[in-house]
């Protein structure tokens, strides 16, 4: 085993452990912070695999934007910061189903490929990726950004009903 293999195993263990903490914690804010650790470990694995662009996209998009949006939604909706009593469901059925599914998929993959090697295509560059995104995927990207903006505006309006009442009371 090389140092790269050990580093990948360590980062994988951090990602799996923090992912388990995300779904196992009763604190909503802590779940968001554990998600940062999990996604950061995945970005670290991309760096070890020499996929720097994908690693930085992971950090910028997922760690930077998604987790900030999650924590912003928690603050916006005035969700409880401490322990949530409605999250007290027994976890063993989900752990049993998830563990069984993961084990079944692992056995299926090992049986299907039998540790065979695969010839990889020529690695892509950031220039080729940029050409693909800006030539073919500009419209879906912009539609998604407008959709996310409208969802954010809708969340603000729904979570702050006093904002809408102030305008109607002024008119009377």
N, C-alpha and C positions, 0 to 999 in steps of 0.2 A: 504494500500500500504506500502510495506516495503522499507527500504533504498536501497536494491538491485534493486528493481523495479524502484525507482526514478533515480538511477545511470544509469540503462540501458536506461531509457527514455531520460536522459540528453545526454548520449553518442550517442544515436540514432538521437537526434536532431542535435548534432554537425556533425554527419556523413551526414545526409541529407542536412543540410545547407551548409556545405563545398562542398558536391557533386553538389549542385545547383550552387555554385560559380565557380566550375570547368567548367561547361558547359556554364555559363553565362558571364564569364569575357572575355575581349578582349585582355588581356595580356597573352601571351603564357607561360611565365615563372611563372607568378602568378598562372596560372591554374595548373602547376606542383606542386607548393607549396601548393595550396589548396587540391590537391590530396593527399599530404603527411598527411594533417590534417584529411582528410576523412578516409584514410586507417589506420591512427593511432587510430581514434575513433573506428573503427571496431575491431582493435586489443584489445583496452580497453574493448569492449563488450565481446570478447572471454575470457579475464582475469576475468571479473565479473562472467562469466558462468563457471569458474574453468576449462577452457581448455587452460592451460598454454602453452603446446607445440604448439597448433595451433596459439596462440597469438604471440609467438616468431617467428614462421615460417612466419606469416603475416608481422611482423616487418622486419625480415631479407630479405625475398624474395620480397615482394611488396614495402614496404616503402624504404628499403635499395637499392635493385637492380633495380626494374622497374622504380622508379622515378629518380634515378641517371641516368639510361639509357635514359630516356626521356629528362632530362636536358642536357645530353651529346649530344644527337641527335640535340637538338636545337642549341647548341654551334657549333656542327660540320657542320651543314648545313647553318650556318650563317643566321638563321632566325631572323626576326626583334624582338628586345627585347621589344619595346614599344607597343603602341596600333596598332593592325592590322586592316587596313581598310577593308580587305576582309572578316572580321568576322561580318560585319554589317547587317546581315540578320535579318528579324523580328523573334522574338522568340516565339510569341504567338501561331503559329500553332504547333510547337513542344511541347510547354507547354500544349496545349489543348489535343493533342494526348497522351502525356505521362501521364498527370493527369487522362484522361479518362481510359487509359489502367490500370493504378494503381488502380483506384477506382473499375473498373470492376473485376480485379483480387482479390481485397480485399473482395468484395461482394461474389465472387465465393468461396473463401476459407472459409469465415464465413458460407455460406450456406452449403458447403460440410461437414464441421467438426462440426458445431454447438457447439463450445467450449468444445468438448469432450477431454478426456485425453487419452494419448497414453502411453503404457508401453514401457519404453526404455530398450534396451539391456544392458548387462554388459559393463561398460565403458572400453575403450581400454587403454593400457599403451604405453609408449614411446618404450618399448622393443618390444611389438607386432607390433607396427607401423614400427619400424626399420627392423624387420624380413620381413615384407611384402614388404617394399620398396627395400631392398637389395636382396631379393630372387626372386621377380617377376618383378620389375620395373627398374632394373639397365640399361638394354639396351635402353629402351625409354628415360631414363634420359640422358644417354651419347649421344644418337643421337640428342636430343634436344640441348645439350650444344654445339655440333659441328655445328649444324644449326645456333645457335645464334652467334657463333664465326665467321662463314663464312659471315653471314649477317652484322656483325660489320666491318669486313675487306672490304666487298663490299661497305658499306656506306662510309668508309674512302676513298676508291679509287674513287668512284663517286663524292664525295664532293670536292676532291682536284685534279682537272685535271692537275694542274701544276706538280704534282709528276710524273705522267706518261710521260709528255713531257720532263722533265729533262733527263731521262734515254735515250730516243730516240735521243735527241740533242747531247748527249755526244758521241754516236756511230758514228755520221756523221763526 
